[in-house]
């Protein structure tokens, strides 16, 4: 049976491909179809508006990943600094993992580096809320703005020997 995506009715006016996936109904099938259309050079059949929308969304999601890893990193650093008596190995390992994720995100998306201050500024209130929830300290017991420099965030040493055993 022939692939319905490849069958296109020809006339003077462009007609839709028979059996095409609709963006609104099945984004997975739609995305695969759009990729096939682009690769085959059939730009006239591409759903350009929705493709552009999805590309913009993809870019936003990379920025969101950056904010997310910074939020977790900062939250664990705040907990580490505010409650040394409650330190656990998981805090240490989370800090290390979020640093790796940060570097991976920027390696894959170097154009995000100029936005890292914005990402940190935007994630900090959430990091404080999360740290407050987990430490049972009031949010106002944490600094109003992020107390960490980029060197602190990415290079400050943490000693696993200082954790509660």
Residue, then its C-alpha position, 0 to 999 in steps of 0.5 A: x500500500x502506498x504511503x498516503x503522505x506521498x500521494x498528492x493530488x495535482x491540479x492548478x491549485x495546491x490541494x492537501x495531501x490525502x490522509x495528512x496528519x493534522x497538527x491539532x489532532x496528532x502532533x506526533x504524526x504531523x511532526x513526522x510528516x512535516x520532517x518528511x516533507x522538508x527532507x523531500x523538498x516539498x516546501x509548498x506542502x509544509x505547514x509553515x505556520x505550525x512548524x515555525x511555532x514548534x521551532x520557537x517552542x523548542x527554543x523556549x524549552x531549551x531556556x526552560x531546561x537551563x532555568x530548571x537545572x539552575x533552580x535545582x542547583x541553587x536550591x541545593x546550595x541554599x540548603x547546604x549553606x543554611x542547614x549544614x547539620x542536615x547535609x546529605x550525600x544526595x545534596x552533594x550529588x545533586x549539585x554535581x549533577x546539575x553542574x553537569x547538566x548546566x554544562x551540557x545545556x550550554x554545550x548544546x546551546x551556546x547561544x543561551x550563555x548570554x541569557x544565563x543571568x536572566x535564567x538565574x534571576x528568574x529561577x531564584x524565587x522558585x529555588x528559595x520556595x523549594x529550599x524553604x519547603x524542604x528546610x522548613x525555614x521561612x523564605x525570608x531567611x534566605x537572601x532576596x537575590x541569588x548570593x552566588x557568583x557564577x564561580x560559586x555556582x559552577x566551581x565552588x568545592x563541596x566536601x562529601x566528608x562534611x555530610x551527616x552520616 
